[in-house]
Amino acid sequence: IEVMIEALGDLGETTIGENWRTYFPVVGSIFFFVLISNVMSLFPGLLGSTSDVNTTTAWAIIAFGVYNFVGVKTHGWKYIYQFMGPSIWNPKIGGKTWHLRLLMPLFLPLEILLHFARIITLSVRLLANMFADHLVVMTWIGLVPALVPAIFLGLGLLVSFLQAFVFALLTMIYIGQALEEAH
């Protein structure tokens, strides 16, 4: 467990930046919840909660809420600039810099739509991959003797780790993006 936490912390430091420790409890909680739930599903008769769309969607909404909170907390309401496209001209008028974003009518609706689509992609990615993994493992357990299912159980364990890692990594990437200044 210590090795996993250390590796996740190193990844958080490179992905999120110098303030990674502030957000690590949330990312670590997501990682270990998803991991334990995925591993639970490898035991016949147990269904981990990542087999339910409500749970995967809830964690996706939590990740969405966290990184948006981080963005608003860091940048204030200027966080919305990330969705308005590039600043084409930055004139200084009266000692203040104004950012002219001519493509904002095009960028804003698309960026907001794509931003909310992250909830769906996080949720469906975890649900579909774990559903497929559990289906393969359970099918092989029902069809053949003990040796072949053991191979698929090992593969299932690997997939469980990878899916927890991917979910946590994407959350860290989104938090890192929320911390960046809009261009």
NORVENUR-V198874 format. One record per residue. N is the residue number from 0. RES is the residue in one letter. OMEGA is omega as a letter, one per 40 degrees, with the letter a starting at -180 (none if undefined). Layout:
((N RES OMEGA) (N RES OMEGA))
This chain:
((0 I i) (1 E i) (2 V i) (3 M a) (4 I i) (5 E i) (6 A i) (7 L i) (8 G i) (9 D i) (10 L i) (11 G i) (12 E a) (13 T a) (14 T a) (15 I a) (16 G a) (17 E a) (18 N a) (19 W a) (20 R i) (21 T a) (22 Y a) (23 F i) (24 P i) (25 V a) (26 V i) (27 G i) (28 S i) (29 I a) (30 F a) (31 F i) (32 F a) (33 V a) (34 L a) (35 I i) (36 S i) (37 N a) (38 V i) (39 M a) (40 S i) (41 L i) (42 F a) (43 P i) (44 G i) (45 L i) (46 L i) (47 G a) (48 S i) (49 T i) (50 S a) (51 D a) (52 V a) (53 N a) (54 T a) (55 T i) (56 T i) (57 A i) (58 W i) (59 A i) (60 I i) (61 I i) (62 A i) (63 F i) (64 G a) (65 V a) (66 Y i) (67 N i) (68 F i) (69 V i) (70 G a) (71 V i) (72 K a) (73 T a) (74 H a) (75 G a) (76 W i) (77 K i) (78 Y a) (79 I i) (80 Y i) (81 Q a) (82 F a) (83 M i) (84 G a) (85 P i) (86 S a) (87 I a) (88 W a) (89 N a) (90 P i) (91 K i) (92 I i) (93 G i) (94 G i) (95 K i) (96 T i) (97 W a) (98 H a) (99 L a) (100 R a) (101 L a) (102 L a) (103 M i) (104 P i) (105 L a) (106 F a) (107 L i) (108 P a) (109 L a) (110 E i) (111 I i) (112 L i) (113 L i) (114 H i) (115 F i) (116 A i) (117 R i) (118 I a) (119 I a) (120 T i) (121 L a) (122 S a) (123 V i) (124 R a) (125 L a) (126 L a) (127 A a) (128 N a) (129 M i) (130 F i) (131 A i) (132 D a) (133 H i) (134 L i) (135 V a) (136 V a) (137 M i) (138 T a) (139 W i) (140 I a) (141 G a) (142 L a) (143 V i) (144 P a) (145 A a) (146 L a) (147 V i) (148 P i) (149 A i) (150 I a) (151 F i) (152 L i) (153 G i) (154 L i) (155 G i) (156 L i) (157 L i) (158 V i) (159 S i) (160 F a) (161 L a) (162 Q i) (163 A i) (164 F a) (165 V i) (166 F i) (167 A i) (168 L i) (169 L i) (170 T i) (171 M i) (172 I i) (173 Y i) (174 I i) (175 G i) (176 Q i) (177 A i) (178 L a) (179 E i) (180 E i) (181 A a) (182 H none))
